[in-house]
């Protein structure tokens, strides 16, 4: 039976044993900045976030390798730096952080007006103002950071209309409407706001603006609840800023519970899992095979976001991408047959140990399993285009009807006289993905399409992916964000990405469809829900007919497994908190830090 926080409160044998463990782990330890040691009962430990030594504390540095402190994504990590708003994947809403609210200037969304929280201040005590927001934008653009190169396509300029109001001026399309209002909103929850005075200091010590991207910013000024405390090749530790502005009544009303945030740098997932079992890790962002065994078999005080399968909230869809410029894979029949033949249930049970909804539960589309996205398609309209798991007979029929047969009797079908023989790849060491691709290869071979697996180092894999140097490849599209499902549909279908020479954005198989492009452009300027349903439904008809890629599984955007030996009060599914499972650090998930309590305090 699963042990939950209720077991602690009820004083069960398992709970009592776990409390004893917490007592041992909580033995007095003096904090030491020289080696990063901290009292266990003041420290929240993580795994699965930080891999390797931190290189930089600079949000503009593409090679900072500082995931624990700098992660500007669908739900940005706001321990050190903060964004204007926080995204909540549970309800798809933006919640105020450095800003309180926003409004569009007019019906054409020519500008987004953002009002700042006047209580917000930097770690040096000075106020966060509109000038800081404008300076952040300008430096990103002028330094040509990755965010700067992207944001200028949607935000033409920013201006401070007073000390606490920012006007984000939209790039307008030919019809006089904001080119993409969703992307403007995205930056409000993605881009860290930086202090203008500090950015000027960095500029002064750099020879060029471009050099600012590689300044390590060890002396950075942030507005978040934690400060840099210790880091080396073994551990990263942040210390709470007890003067953090968020304790104002206009924000959280108190400080986060842990004095320290720490992440030991483990060599691999196995090391992190061992530490989780031992109570040395509180929050794990790692895939753990048969995670339910931790409580059902081992009786440990460990829990996931959901009490039963699939244990975590699925939000993304790791997919098999077909290079449509490769002969054979440029044929819909070949792509569709491979997709139909795959045994998705075996992938779910063996590669994912059932930590994924099935495609029977959530039929395949471009949408993730969340209620909000599923409501944006007409399920009945696309039902006839969806396929079952491991439909070998159906796949064979598709190939035979297309005249793609094995003419020489060697067991491999030919197209234009050449055997259908391909390589499929993912990074080495990604064991669940490798297990998935072994199943893909086996099923493809059963229908006369030879597929061999290839597992290069991650650096080689990403170069192959971005340069298009592959035949079949596995990769994940975007999960849940303020611009989803539009951005994910772009990644599946947009020829905008297909034309990139080095493509980090999506549509890695270089699929092209003029109608899909037109619909994607229309969605970017549409707010009417009925019209959006019509657009997304048609996109899915195209996607399921042409099969430029195929989702192999549903998967959490972040894994979220917590050990309640030391801390409890973590957000759980349908607990009424509305806090998402984004590991207590990302987007609105950081609200979890204000609800945590020590188990020893409940004794």
Secondary structure, 3 states (H helix, E strand, C coil): CCCCHHHHHHCCHHHHHHHHHHHHHCCCCCCECCCCECCHHHEEEEECCCCCCCCCCCCCCCCCCCCCCCCCCCCCECCCCECCEEEECCCCEEEECCEEEEEECCCCCCEEEEEECCCCECCCCCECCHHHHHHHHHHHHHHCCHHHHHHCCCEEEEEEEECCEEEEEECECCCCCECCHHHHHHHHHHCCECCHHHHHHHHHHCCCCHHHHHCCCCCCCCCCCEEEEEECCCEEEEEECCCCHHHCCCCCCCCCCCCEEEEECCCCHHHHHHHHHCCCCCEECCCCCCCCHHHHCCCCCEEECCCCCCCCCEEECCEEEECCCCCCCCCHHHHHHHHHHCCHHHHHHHHCCCCCCCCCCCCCCCCCCCHHHHCCCCHHHHHHHCCCCCCHHHHHHHHHHCCCCCCCCCCCCEECCEECEEEEECCCCCHHHHHHHHHHHHHHHHCCCEEEEECCCHHHHHHHHHHCCCCEEEECCCCCCCCCCHHHHHHHHCHHHHCCCCCCCCCCCCCCCHHHHHHHHHHCCCCCHHHHHHHHHHHHHHHHHHCCEEECCCEECCCCEEECCCEECCCCCCCCCCCCCCCCCEHHHHHHHHCCEEHHHHC
